[in-house]
Structure formats: structure tokens, C-alpha cells
């Protein structure tokens, strides 16, 4: 009798937030709503996960002007 090992990959899906939700939650990212709006514009997106939004804010704040 042979035993088969099965691998199950568990994917965790992150919630996706729209523009207005991210702007309202700006303080949770430690920035003003204007910064979130600018980060979304720079990224060219209207919806993002929390991780994507954090990266977008970081990229926006560290960009060269």
C-alpha cells in the first residue's frame, strides 16, 4: 500500500479598498488624505490592498521632485 502526500496551498486574500476608503483611512497610514490621493494618482490605480497602498505611499513620499 502506498501513501500519497498531498500539498495544499492556502491563499490568503487581502481586502481591496477603493479610493474613498483609502483616503478616509489616511491617518492609519500616518499621512494626510492628500498624500494618499497623490500616491493613488502616481500609481495609476483607484483600488489597492493595504500592502499596495503602504508601498504606494512610501514611493510617493520618496520620489524625486
C-alpha positions as CSV (number, residue, x, y, z in Angstrom):
1,X,0.0,0.0,0.0
2,X,1.4,3.4,-1.0
3,X,0.7,6.6,0.7
4,X,0.4,9.8,-1.3
5,X,1.3,13.1,0.2
6,X,-0.9,16.0,-0.8
7,X,0.2,19.5,-0.7
8,X,-2.5,22.1,-0.2
9,X,-1.6,25.7,-0.8
10,X,-3.6,28.1,1.3
11,X,-4.0,31.5,-0.3
12,X,-4.9,34.4,1.9
13,X,-6.8,37.0,0.0
14,X,-6.3,40.6,1.1
15,X,-9.2,43.0,1.1
16,X,-9.2,45.5,-1.7
17,X,-10.1,49.1,-0.8
18,X,-11.3,51.8,-3.2
19,X,-10.1,55.4,-3.4
20,X,-12.5,56.9,-0.9
21,X,-11.9,54.2,1.7
22,X,-8.1,54.7,1.4
23,X,-8.4,58.5,1.7
24,X,-10.6,58.2,4.7
25,X,-8.1,55.9,6.4
26,X,-5.1,58.1,5.7
27,X,-4.3,58.5,9.4
28,X,-3.9,54.8,9.7
29,X,-1.0,55.1,7.2
30,X,0.4,58.1,9.2
31,X,-0.2,60.6,6.4
32,X,-2.7,63.3,5.4
33,X,-5.5,62.4,2.9
34,X,-3.8,64.5,0.2
35,X,-0.8,62.1,0.4
36,X,-3.0,59.1,-0.2
37,X,-4.7,60.9,-3.2
38,X,-1.3,61.7,-4.7
39,X,0.0,58.1,-4.1
40,X,-3.0,56.7,-5.9
41,X,-2.6,59.1,-8.8
42,X,1.1,58.3,-9.1
43,X,0.3,54.6,-9.0
44,X,-2.4,55.0,-11.6
45,X,-4.9,52.9,-9.5
46,X,-8.2,53.5,-7.8
47,X,-8.3,50.3,-5.8
48,X,-5.5,48.7,-3.7
49,X,-4.8,46.3,-0.9
50,X,-3.4,47.7,2.3
51,X,0.1,46.4,1.4
52,X,-0.1,48.0,-2.0
53,X,-1.3,51.3,-0.5
54,X,1.6,51.3,2.0
55,X,4.1,50.8,-0.8
56,X,2.4,53.5,-3.0
57,X,2.6,56.0,-0.1
58,X,6.3,55.1,0.5
59,X,7.1,55.5,-3.2
60,X,5.1,58.8,-3.3
61,X,6.9,60.3,-0.3
62,X,10.4,59.2,-1.5
63,X,10.0,60.3,-5.2
64,X,12.2,63.0,-6.6
65,X,10.6,66.3,-7.4
